[in-house]
């Protein structure tokens, strides 16, 4: 079989097994294609948006973002919807493969595969593309003969979600798309890393930080419930000399913030003590006024949740991102919120939270329970879908990312839950754009 392609083309590989990715790249480069490689789902989606390849060879089971979610995101974006995708997977479950084809995948390549089979399926895609008259990206020049090739400024301020699960981590195949780590959000700007909560997701974040030149870390804790601090003993920068870690939290805990963190490092629970942490670690109570760190201003508001719990707003580069993972808005309300207004007696006690969200560009806020679940969970500190949707309407939030997914809600359940949330927003005549947060989700400010 000839390995000469019918025409050149640019191929992006999304594959987390280095040996397989290397084999694929070598074979395709030898066949005349230009090849780029990424090792996780989020990076694959980001690179696809940046470089607009002609074809993506996409593994389903990848870290940080499930392959099906990558495929869905590509198809939902007009800028990437015409990129061909061939699914390469060892999973042969008919439901998974059918979903990939329904989501717009061009073909499927089962693992393990031989090199001739890989080349053949890629050639077949480009031959079909040529017959359909779709030009390759490299040939799609403008009227002045110049190729438009925009690039994402990776140095721009951006935030990432490292944990979106509530209560307890949830590993397992049924949680791959959304992830199983508990609460953690990071925002990188220049030489400062801003981190919000230290759930189990902070472990992976810490591994990324120690590979970067950044050495100043500002960790803001919404509250000290286990799912928001349990990852800190595994936070690698805390053990490295040369790092500066400032930890902020609200007053009002049963113990002071330092005692809480020291307590989870007690010898009865963990073999390493705080004295073994070599970074410069400082614990600070939140002041009454916003915290100003370089170009960033971090303000806070009390949330409706057991204990001293707050939500945070970070204002930076004329953008505002809000993080409120635990908040029971409209405490105990189970009716239709469509008729509720800002001055309604049931809404008035929550005016501070509404005002806090009102000028935000992006709000990451929980909606842990369905309306059917909520009556048995009242005063647990978490919102129903419709009550949280009402908050978005009353505050005029343009972009809502739902977090703090219940540990009993697997990927399929959350997919249905998101569709229900969108239906409730339509019922409320609320234009807020909503999506579910997932481990590895990254957005540029």
Order of alpha helices (4+ residues) and beta strands (2+ residues): beta-alpha-beta-alpha-beta-alpha-beta-alpha-beta-alpha-beta-beta-beta-alpha-beta-beta-alpha-beta-beta-beta-beta-beta-alpha-alpha-beta-alpha-alpha-beta-alpha-beta-beta
